Amino acid sequence: MEIRDFLLWAHMATGASPAMARRVLTGLGHQMPVELSTIVHCTPEKQKAQVTAWLDDARNQAQMARLIATPHLVYTDDDYPARLQEISQPPLVLFYAGKLDLLRRPCLGVVGARLATEYSNQAIVQAISQVPRDTVIVSGLARGADTMAHSVAIGSRRSTVAVIASGLDVYYPREHQDLQDEIAATGLLVSEYPPGTKPKPYRFVARNRIIAGLSHAVFVTEAAEKSGSLITAKMALETGRDVYALPNRMHNPLGIGTNKMIADGAIPVLPDTNWTNIHYFD
């Protein structure tokens, strides 16, 4: 079995578990060889037996056929984003729809509260108008700040990437169907989850690491004291990304998270913020 096929099988058989992805990649080591025998903790015979047993189930055969037919990247592909390989738990497989070459351009992640206010929207409009023209806006297609980021990018004729917590053929929330379809047609839609996968709370948390990994820098607009956006920012910092945060009134619940980020060293977003200083690298 080729390593590419093995990674696709492992991704499917383990339910796209980030922890299992790290274990598999640790077993592969840095040489990324072709044979299954290089994967630790399991003999080649046992590995082949596991694959055979899994594929003996007709439902799994159908799933694999569907996966193979869905455009995807595996970790060892040349087109797999180098930035994403830098995070601690990179997905073994990325399914996508749209323009994959957008990931070769500078990417700014924009995240914030699902209950984001017009203050977020104004800041996103300002930031997107100031970043270099070829910068791609990356977000998670959730309600609130994510929707604002994608919509402002599209409205200003910028490219945008949506990282979702479900299969590419699943719409969540339902009212974002048109936006999701537009991003797939004109930008890029990405997910580590196979077609048909429904969103679950833990999948949104896992999705955040991909937003952080694909982005050269992350901008947090509004965030409560405990927020998924802060998780994204933390992951971005751990991978050496620049993190920007929008200052807010000190008693505003949606400003507690971002104000604390600034106190801890995040770059405050001001009217004269120089977005050309983003540390772009690959």
TAUR-V19455 format. One record per residue. N is the residue number from 0. RES is the residue in one letter. PHI is phi in radians with two decimals (* if undefined). PSI is psi in whole degrees, 0 to 359 (none if undefined). BURIAL is b if it has 16 or more other ideal C-beta (glycine too) atoms within 10 Angstrom, else e. Layout:
<<N	RES	PHI	PSI	BURIAL> <N	RES	PHI	PSI	BURIAL>>
This chain:
<<0	M	*	131	e> <1	E	-1.22	151	e> <2	I	-1.06	327	b> <3	R	-1.12	316	b> <4	D	-1.16	323	e> <5	F	-1.11	317	b> <6	L	-1.11	322	b> <7	L	-1.13	316	b> <8	W	-1.11	314	b> <9	A	-1.07	321	b> <10	H	-1.09	316	b> <11	M	-1.25	315	b> <12	A	-1.20	334	b> <13	T	-1.72	5	e> <14	G	1.22	31	e> <15	A	1.00	39	b> <16	S	-1.28	123	b> <17	P	-1.01	319	b> <18	A	-1.12	319	e> <19	M	-1.20	326	b> <20	A	-1.06	316	b> <21	R	-1.11	320	e> <22	R	-1.12	316	b> <23	V	-1.09	314	b> <24	L	-1.19	326	b> <25	T	-1.11	320	e> <26	G	-1.14	326	e> <27	L	-1.23	332	b> <28	G	1.27	198	e> <29	H	-1.67	350	e> <30	Q	-1.46	341	e> <31	M	0.86	57	e> <32	P	-1.27	173	e> <33	V	-1.52	330	e> <34	E	-1.52	147	e> <35	L	-1.10	336	b> <36	S	-1.10	345	e> <37	T	-1.42	349	e> <38	I	-1.39	127	b> <39	V	-1.29	167	e> <40	H	1.16	14	e> <41	C	-2.83	129	e> <42	T	-1.29	157	e> <43	P	-0.98	322	e> <44	E	-1.13	318	e> <45	K	-1.21	322	e> <46	Q	-1.07	312	b> <47	K	-1.10	323	e> <48	A	-1.14	321	e> <49	Q	-1.11	315	e> <50	V	-1.10	314	b> <51	T	-1.06	315	e> <52	A	-1.09	319	e> <53	W	-1.14	319	b> <54	L	-1.37	349	e> <55	D	-1.18	337	e> <56	D	-1.36	122	e> <57	A	-1.04	328	e> <58	R	-1.14	320	e> <59	N	-1.20	324	b> <60	Q	-1.05	316	e> <61	A	-1.14	321	e> <62	Q	-1.11	315	b> <63	M	-1.11	319	b> <64	A	-1.09	321	e> <65	R	-1.19	321	e> <66	L	-1.12	314	b> <67	I	-1.06	326	e> <68	A	-1.38	346	e> <69	T	-1.58	128	b> <70	P	-0.91	130	e> <71	H	-2.72	160	b> <72	L	-2.05	145	b> <73	V	-1.94	164	b> <74	Y	-0.95	327	b> <75	T	-1.54	358	b> <76	D	-1.23	147	e> <77	D	-1.09	329	e> <78	D	-1.48	355	e> <79	Y	-1.12	128	b> <80	P	-1.00	124	b> <81	A	-1.05	325	e> <82	R	-1.08	323	b> <83	L	-1.24	332	b> <84	Q	-1.20	346	e> <85	E	-1.45	344	e> <86	I	-1.36	164	b> <87	S	-1.25	333	e> <88	Q	-2.34	69	b> <89	P	-1.18	142	b> <90	P	-1.14	143	b> <91	L	-1.18	328	b> <92	V	-2.39	141	b> <93	L	-2.15	121	b> <94	F	-1.60	146	b> <95	Y	-2.61	160	b> <96	A	-2.48	125	b> <97	G	2.11	211	b> <98	K	-1.66	97	b> <99	L	-1.13	333	b> <100	D	-1.16	348	e> <101	L	-1.08	333	b> <102	L	-1.29	353	b> <103	R	-1.57	355	e> <104	R	-1.73	166	e> <105	P	-1.02	134	b> <106	C	-2.18	130	b> <107	L	-1.96	117	b> <108	G	-1.39	134	b> <109	V	-2.20	119	b> <110	V	-2.40	164	b> <111	G	3.06	192	b> <112	A	-1.24	147	b> <113	R	-1.19	336	b> <114	L	-1.73	27	e> <115	A	-0.95	144	b> <116	T	-1.72	182	b> <117	E	-1.07	336	e> <118	Y	-1.03	317	b> <119	S	-1.09	314	b> <120	N	-1.08	317	b> <121	Q	-1.08	319	e> <122	A	-1.18	323	b> <123	I	-1.18	317	b> <124	V	-1.02	314	e> <125	Q	-1.10	313	b> <126	A	-1.10	314	b> <127	I	-1.16	330	b> <128	S	-1.27	342	e> <129	Q	-1.80	339	e> <130	V	-1.23	156	b> <131	P	-0.91	146	e> <132	R	-1.02	328	e> <133	D	-1.51	4	e> <134	T	-1.22	134	b> <135	V	-1.70	134	b> <136	I	-1.62	122	b> <137	V	-1.94	130	b> <138	S	-2.68	188	b> <139	G	-1.96	9	b> <140	L	1.06	22	b> <141	A	-1.46	173	b> <142	R	-1.14	160	e> <143	G	1.48	232	b> <144	A	-1.06	323	b> <145	D	-1.05	312	b> <146	T	-1.06	318	b> <147	M	-1.02	315	b> <148	A	-1.09	312	b> <149	H	-1.11	315	b> <150	S	-1.16	318	b> <151	V	-1.14	319	b> <152	A	-1.05	312	b> <153	I	-1.12	317	b> <154	G	-1.12	333	e> <155	S	-1.75	15	e> <156	R	1.05	38	e> <157	R	-1.79	160	b> <158	S	-1.51	149	b> <159	T	-2.46	148	b> <160	V	-2.11	131	b> <161	A	-1.95	125	b> <162	V	-1.81	116	b> <163	I	-1.93	162	b> <164	A	-1.81	30	b> <165	S	-2.60	181	b> <166	G	-1.16	157	b> <167	L	-1.10	339	b> <168	D	-1.66	7	e> <169	V	-1.92	134	b> <170	Y	-1.83	120	b> <171	Y	-2.59	127	b> <172	P	-1.15	161	e> <173	R	-1.02	325	e> <174	E	-1.22	353	e> <175	H	-1.67	13	b> <176	Q	-1.01	313	e> <177	D	-1.11	318	e> <178	L	-1.15	318	b> <179	Q	-1.09	317	b> <180	D	-1.13	322	e> <181	E	-1.16	320	b> <182	I	-1.15	320	b> <183	A	-1.11	328	b> <184	A	-1.47	326	e> <185	T	-2.00	341	e> <186	G	-2.17	235	b> <187	L	-2.58	131	b> <188	L	-1.96	130	b> <189	V	-2.32	143	b> <190	S	-2.71	148	b> <191	E	-1.55	356	b> <192	Y	-1.72	139	b> <193	P	-1.19	162	b> <194	P	-0.91	142	b> <195	G	1.57	349	e> <196	T	-1.23	129	b> <197	K	-1.52	151	e> <198	P	-1.23	141	b> <199	K	-2.31	154	e> <200	P	-0.91	317	e> <201	Y	-1.20	337	e> <202	R	-1.28	331	b> <203	F	-1.19	321	b> <204	V	-1.11	315	e> <205	A	-1.11	323	b> <206	R	-1.04	328	b> <207	N	-1.05	325	b> <208	R	-1.17	331	b> <209	I	-1.30	319	b> <210	I	-1.01	313	b> <211	A	-1.10	320	b> <212	G	-1.23	325	b> <213	L	-1.36	340	b> <214	S	-1.61	143	b> <215	H	-1.36	331	b> <216	A	-2.61	157	b> <217	V	-2.22	134	b> <218	F	-1.98	119	b> <219	V	-1.79	125	b> <220	T	-1.53	287	b> <221	E	-2.17	140	b> <222	A	-2.71	136	b> <223	A	-1.27	177	b> <224	E	-1.06	323	e> <225	K	-2.07	110	e> <226	S	-2.58	145	b> <227	G	-1.08	332	b> <228	S	-1.11	325	b> <229	L	-1.21	328	b> <230	I	-1.12	316	b> <231	T	-1.05	315	b> <232	A	-1.10	318	b> <233	K	-1.08	316	b> <234	M	-1.11	321	b> <235	A	-1.12	316	b> <236	L	-1.08	319	b> <237	E	-1.11	337	e> <238	T	-1.81	12	b> <239	G	1.44	17	e> <240	R	-1.42	156	b> <241	D	-1.31	141	b> <242	V	-2.17	126	b> <243	Y	-1.92	146	b> <244	A	-2.43	146	b> <245	L	-1.57	119	b> <246	P	-1.09	153	e> <247	N	-2.55	168	b> <248	R	-1.07	142	e> <249	M	-1.17	337	e> <250	H	-1.76	3	e> <251	N	-1.36	122	e> <252	P	-0.98	327	e> <253	L	-1.47	4	b> <254	G	-1.89	349	b> <255	I	-1.05	315	b> <256	G	-1.13	313	b> <257	T	-1.24	322	b> <258	N	-1.09	321	b> <259	K	-1.18	322	e> <260	M	-1.03	317	b> <261	I	-1.13	319	b> <262	A	-1.07	329	e> <263	D	-1.55	0	e> <264	G	2.09	0	e> <265	A	-1.15	154	b> <266	I	-1.38	119	b> <267	P	-1.24	138	e> <268	V	-1.57	115	b> <269	L	-2.14	169	e> <270	P	-0.98	331	e> <271	D	-1.82	19	e> <272	T	-0.99	132	b> <273	N	-1.63	97	e> <274	W	-1.28	349	b> <275	T	-1.33	353	e> <276	N	-1.51	1	e> <277	I	-0.97	135	b> <278	H	-1.39	86	e> <279	Y	-1.40	132	e> <280	F	-2.72	158	e> <281	D	-2.73	none	e>>
